Amino acid sequence: MPVFLHGLSTALPPHVLTQDEVRERAGIIFGSKYPQFDRLSKSFATAGIDRRYSVVPIDWFSEEHGWVDRNVAFIEGAKAMFIDAARAALRDACWQSEEVDCVVTVSSTGIATPTLEAQVFDDMGFRDDIMRVPLFGLGCAGGVTGLSVAQSLAKARHGTKVLLVVIETCSLSFRADRLQKADIIATALFGDGSAAACLSTETPVGKTRVELDQGYQKIWPDTLAIMGWDVDEAGFGVVFDRSIPAFVQSEFAQATQGALTASGLTHSAIDRYVCHPGGAKVVDAIEQAMELPNGSLDAERATLREAGNMSAPTVLFVLKKVLDSGARGRMMACALGPGFTASYLPLHVSEGAL
């Protein structure tokens, strides 16, 4: 029983941060405290990013913040992005909110209990018997894993309409108190964003047909320190190891082969890999590891340039660019995240019937 993508959307928060503006502000905040800042500040120029978006204005980062105000900003910003992304995906699918049977919410950059889909319940107009499936802690792998979970839920019962919403507010974790290299790199890379998708076993009519197959994951032992959060009184602190590009080059191809084998596919059968662009060096490493032509991951670089690394939703921004470009054929969505984990989802894009 195939599962189809009926709607896909992306949404960004209101505050635009140009890379030059962020670098200048980071110099003010870090420059006098962190002796290595001048050397590390080159990362702003080499990150392949022109601008990013934030749920808070840039002056917010010059103030001290703890758990409470960081999380208040998360809930306010995430609720707004949830509504924007979800409503846009529903419009794209020609669904009404009361038709949604199940909502999967993915986020790792704040805490809300009740979770975000309950926080926006009245605004969205969901039915009171909607199934809620919140997913936390997946980090950058959350977009692909969330899509895989939504695919499985849609497949479990014919006709079930599943709404996936993926939201991250990475900017709220920018820290000037720890003075670690990872905090400088995070300031140069991460932004906020959201995406949403509508899935069902019902066949779409009159639009591009995107069929989603079963997802696949691989986790490597003894890799917890590569990526994730440290948690302390001030909030989340990024764990972002410098070894990630090298790890991708040495491990990604074999992990991808495992995903292809599990799906009954081969590398030569894939017309387009749809990858989470963790950073410019990571995109380069994926092309090298997979022996892809240089520059072939153009939608990944464009997404990074236009909005930075938004963690989990970023790969859905890439997927939307790929689909909007008119690309067709066999594809494999993939992302790396804390665990350390690789997440994959095969899909097939074809012209739909009228």
C-alpha positions in Angstrom: 0.0 0.0 0.0 1.9 3.1 -1.2 2.1 6.3 0.7 2.0 9.6 -1.2 3.1 13.2 -0.4 0.0 15.4 -0.8 1.4 18.7 0.4 4.8 20.2 1.3 5.6 23.6 2.7 8.3 25.6 4.4 8.1 28.6 6.7 10.6 31.0 8.2 10.5 33.4 11.3 10.3 37.1 10.8 13.8 38.3 11.7 16.4 38.2 8.9 20.1 37.9 10.0 22.7 38.5 7.2 25.9 36.6 7.7 27.9 39.9 7.8 25.6 41.2 10.5 25.9 38.1 12.6 29.7 38.0 12.2 29.9 41.7 13.3 27.7 41.0 16.3 29.6 37.8 17.2 32.8 39.9 17.2 31.3 42.3 19.7 30.1 39.5 21.9 33.0 37.0 21.6 36.0 39.2 20.6 37.2 40.4 23.9 36.4 37.1 25.7 37.7 34.5 23.3 41.3 34.8 22.1 40.8 32.5 19.2 37.8 34.4 17.8 39.6 36.1 15.0 40.9 32.8 13.7 37.6 31.0 14.0 35.6 34.0 12.6 36.8 32.9 9.1 34.0 30.2 9.4 31.5 33.0 8.7 33.0 33.6 5.3 33.5 29.9 4.4 30.1 28.6 5.6 28.4 29.2 2.3 25.7 31.2 4.0 24.3 34.6 3.0 21.5 35.0 5.5 19.6 33.2 8.2 16.3 33.7 10.1 15.5 34.0 13.8 12.5 34.0 16.0 14.1 36.9 18.0 15.8 40.1 16.7 19.6 40.3 16.7 19.8 42.6 19.7 18.4 39.7 21.8 21.8 38.0 21.5 23.6 40.8 23.2 21.7 40.2 26.4 22.1 37.4 29.0 19.5 34.6 28.9 18.7 31.6 30.9 16.4 28.6 30.6 13.1 30.5 31.2 13.4 33.2 28.7 15.0 31.0 26.1 12.2 28.5 26.3 9.5 31.3 26.3 11.0 32.5 23.1 11.0 28.9 21.7 7.3 28.3 22.5 6.2 31.7 21.0 8.4 31.3 17.9 7.7 27.6 17.4 3.9 28.1 17.7 3.9 30.8 15.0 6.0 28.7 12.7 3.9 25.6 13.3 0.8 27.4 12.2 2.4 29.0 9.2 4.0 25.8 7.9 1.0 23.5 8.7 -1.6 25.8 7.1 0.6 26.1 4.0 1.0 22.3 3.7 -2.7 21.8 4.1 -3.5 24.3 1.4 -1.0 22.6 -0.9 -2.7 19.2 -0.2 -6.2 20.8 -0.5 -7.0 19.4 3.0 -8.9 21.0 5.8 -7.4 20.9 9.3 -10.3 18.8 10.6 -9.5 16.1 8.1 -6.1 15.4 9.7 -6.2 12.1 11.7 -2.6 12.2 13.1 0.0 14.9 13.6 3.7 14.2 14.0 5.7 17.1 15.5 9.5 17.1 15.4 11.6 19.5 17.4 14.8 19.4 19.5 15.5 23.0 20.4 13.0 23.7 23.2 10.6 22.0 25.6 6.8 22.4 25.6 4.5 20.3 27.7 1.7 20.1 26.4 3.6 19.7 23.2 3.4 22.1 20.3 0.5 20.5 18.4 -1.6 20.9 21.6 -0.4 24.5 22.1 -1.8 25.4 18.6 -4.8 23.1 18.8 -7.4 25.9 18.9 -5.7 28.0 16.2 -5.4 25.0 13.9 -8.9 23.7 14.3 -7.9 20.0 14.7 -10.4 17.4 15.7 -10.5 16.5 19.3 -9.7 12.8 18.5 -6.5 13.6 16.6 -3.6 11.4 17.3 -0.5 13.3 18.6 3.0 12.0 18.0 5.7 14.4 19.3 9.3 13.4 18.5 12.2 15.0 20.5 16.0 14.8 20.4 16.6 13.8 16.7 18.4 17.0 15.9 19.5 17.3 12.2 18.2 13.8 11.4 14.7 14.8 12.5 13.3 15.8 9.1 14.0 12.5 7.5 13.2 10.4 10.5 10.0 12.4 11.1 9.0 11.8 7.4 9.7 8.1 7.9 7.5 7.9 11.1 4.7 9.8 9.3 5.0 7.4 6.3 4.7 4.3 8.7 1.7 5.8 10.4 0.0 6.6 7.1 0.7 3.1 5.8 -0.7 1.4 8.9 -4.3 2.4 8.1 -5.5 3.1 4.6 -6.8 6.6 4.1 -5.3 8.0 7.3 -4.3 11.6 6.8 -1.0 12.4 8.5 0.4 15.9 9.0 4.1 16.2 9.8 5.4 19.5 11.2 9.2 20.0 11.8 10.3 23.1 13.7 13.7 24.2 15.1 14.8 27.4 16.8 18.5 26.8 16.8 19.4 30.5 17.2 18.1 30.5 20.8 20.9 28.2 21.9 23.7 30.6 20.9 25.9 30.9 23.9 28.5 33.5 24.9 29.2 32.2 28.4 30.9 28.8 27.6 33.6 30.1 25.2 33.9 26.9 23.3 34.8 26.5 19.6 31.5 24.7 19.0 29.6 27.8 20.1 31.5 29.9 17.5 30.8 27.4 14.7 27.1 27.2 15.7 26.8 31.0 15.5 28.2 30.8 12.0 25.9 28.0 10.8 22.6 27.7 12.5 19.2 29.4 12.0 15.5 28.9 12.6 12.9 27.4 10.3 10.0 25.0 9.9 8.5 22.7 7.3 5.4 20.6 7.0 4.1 17.7 4.9 0.8 15.9 4.3 0.9 12.2 3.8 -1.8 9.6 2.9 -2.3 6.3 1.0 -4.9 8.1 -1.1 -3.5 8.7 -4.6 -3.1 12.4 -5.5 -4.9 13.6 -8.6 -3.7 16.2 -11.0 -0.3 16.9 -9.4 3.2 15.5 -9.3 3.1 12.1 -7.6 5.7 11.6 -4.8 5.6 8.1 -3.4 7.4 7.5 -0.1 8.9 4.2 0.8 9.9 2.8 4.2 12.7 4.6 6.1 16.0 3.3 7.3 18.3 4.3 10.1 21.8 3.4 11.2 23.4 4.3 14.5 27.1 4.1 15.2 28.3 2.9 18.6 30.5 5.1 20.8 29.6 8.3 18.9 27.5 10.2 21.4 30.1 13.0 21.7 29.9 13.9 17.9 26.6 15.9 18.0 23.9 16.9 20.5 23.2 19.1 23.4 24.9 19.8 26.7 22.2 20.9 29.2 23.0 23.3 32.1 21.4 26.1 34.0 21.6 28.5 31.1 20.0 26.2 28.6 21.2 24.0 25.7 24.8 24.1 24.7 25.7 22.7 21.3 27.9 19.6 20.9 29.4 19.8 17.4 32.6 17.9 16.8 35.1 19.0 14.2 35.4 15.4 13.0 32.0 15.4 11.2 33.2 16.0 7.6 35.9 13.3 8.0 33.4 10.9 9.6 31.1 11.5 6.6 33.8 10.7 4.1 34.8 7.5 5.9 31.3 6.2 6.9 28.6 7.7 4.8 28.9 5.6 1.7 28.7 2.3 3.6 25.7 3.5 5.6 24.0 4.6 2.4 24.7 1.2 0.8 22.9 -0.4 3.8 19.8 1.9 3.2 19.9 1.1 -0.5 20.1 -2.7 0.1 17.3 -2.5 2.6 15.1 -0.8 0.0 16.0 -3.2 -2.8 17.9 -0.4 -4.6 21.4 0.3 -6.0 23.4 3.5 -6.1 23.1 3.6 -9.9 19.3 3.5 -9.6 19.2 6.8 -7.6 18.6 9.8 -9.8 18.9 12.3 -7.0 20.1 12.2 -3.4 18.3 14.8 -1.2 20.6 15.6 1.6 20.6 17.6 4.8 23.3 20.3 4.3 24.9 20.3 7.7 27.5 22.8 6.4 29.5 23.6 3.3 32.2 21.1 4.3 29.7 18.4 5.0 28.0 18.8 1.6 31.5 18.5 -0.1 32.2 15.4 2.0 28.9 13.8 0.9 29.6 14.4 -2.8 33.1 12.9 -2.3 31.9 9.9 -0.3 29.2 9.1 -2.7 31.3 9.8 -5.8 28.8 12.4 -7.0 29.8 15.0 -9.5 31.2 18.2 -7.9 28.3 20.7 -7.4 25.6 18.1 -8.0 24.0 18.9 -4.6 23.0 22.4 -5.8 19.7 22.6 -4.0 21.5 21.7 -0.7 24.0 24.6 -1.2 21.2 27.0 -2.2 19.2 26.1 0.9 22.3 26.6 3.1 23.1 29.9 1.4 19.5 31.2 1.7 18.6 30.1 5.3 21.6 28.4 6.9 21.4 25.1 8.8 18.0 25.0 10.5 18.6 21.5 11.8 15.7 19.1 11.2 13.5 21.0 8.7 16.4 21.8 6.4 16.2 18.6 4.4 12.5 19.4 3.7 13.5 22.8 2.3 15.9 20.9 0.0 13.2 18.5 -1.0 10.9 21.3 -1.9 13.5 22.9 -4.1 14.2 19.6 -5.8 10.5 19.0 -6.5 9.9 22.6 -7.6 12.7 22.3 -10.1 10.8 19.6 -11.9 13.2 16.7 -11.0 11.8 13.2 -11.4 12.9 9.7 -10.7 14.2 7.6 -7.8 15.5 9.7 -4.9 16.9 9.1 -1.5 16.5 11.6 1.3 19.2 11.4 3.9 20.4 13.2 7.0 22.9 12.8 9.8 22.1 13.7 13.4 22.9 13.0 17.1 23.3 9.4 18.1 25.4 9.5 15.8 22.7 8.5 13.4 22.1 8.4 9.6 18.5 8.5 8.6 17.2 7.6 5.1 13.9 7.6 3.2 13.6 6.4 -0.5 11.0 8.2 -2.7 9.9 8.1 -6.2 8.7 11.2 -8.1 6.6 10.9 -11.3 4.0 12.8 -13.3 0.6 12.4 -11.7 -2.6 11.3 -13.5 -5.4 13.8 -14.2 
